[in-house]
């Protein structure tokens, strides 16, 4: 399977990654609601624990939307998403550490880490929207502390941006799939 075929396989298997972006956006919004209704610390843990369910949820969403939710075992890109996890976990550790001293920086650090991870998704799915999503998440991560925004705004920014892009990516991946048929 060549590179282009691998991208097409990933895109058709996971609807351009839209289902994962949607699952992640929902986790961000759940963390935001928990931050408002329970506590800031609970919202940080909600993002962490919820993050563990993003991939399984994306598979469920893919199957609900009639995509296989599984790529070919011969796909050259099959390890790329996993290879972007160590920097994400590094960002998570930094965010939890920094939050001990300055809690308002937790979500901005996570926005930066997750935004940076999305740049590799353009390679995986051949959708330039991932560069825009990554850039906007990182910009939100920078803007929140510079503007002195309340703690929970970062979580809402992550959720809203990801859900909006999930819809954009879903629409684009459907259009690409239709044009290929």
CORBELUR-V875252 format. One record per backbone hydrogen bond with DSSP energy under -0.5 kcal/mol. NH is the residue of the N-H (numbers start at 1). CO is the residue of the C=O. If there is no record, write none. Layout:
# CORBELUR-V875252
nh/co
NH/CO
NH/CO
This chain:
# CORBELUR-V875252
nh/co
6/2
7/3
8/4
9/5
10/6
11/7
12/8
13/9
14/10
15/11
16/11
17/14
18/15
19/14
21/17
22/18
23/19
24/20
25/21
26/22
27/23
28/24
29/25
30/26
31/27
32/28
33/29
34/30
35/31
36/32
37/33
38/34
39/34
43/39
44/40
45/41
46/42
47/43
48/44
49/45
50/46
51/47
52/48
52/49
53/50
54/51
57/53
58/54
59/55
60/56
61/57
62/58
63/59
64/60
65/61
66/63
67/62
69/13
75/72
78/75
80/77
81/77
83/79
84/80
84/81
85/82
86/82
88/84
89/85
90/86
91/87
92/88
93/89
94/90
95/91
96/92
97/93
98/94
99/95
100/96
100/97
101/98
102/98
105/102
106/103
108/104
109/105
110/106
111/107
112/108
113/109
114/110
115/111
116/112
117/113
118/114
119/115
119/116
120/117
121/117
121/118
122/118
122/119
123/119
124/120
125/121
126/122
130/127
131/128
132/128
133/129
134/130
135/131
136/132
137/133
138/134
139/135
140/136
141/137
142/138
143/139
144/140
145/141
146/142
147/143
148/144
148/145
149/144
153/150
154/150
154/151
156/152
157/153
158/154
159/155
160/156
161/157
162/158
163/159
164/160
165/161
166/162
167/163
168/164
169/165
170/166
171/167
172/168
173/169
174/170
175/171
176/172
177/173
178/174
179/175
180/176
181/177
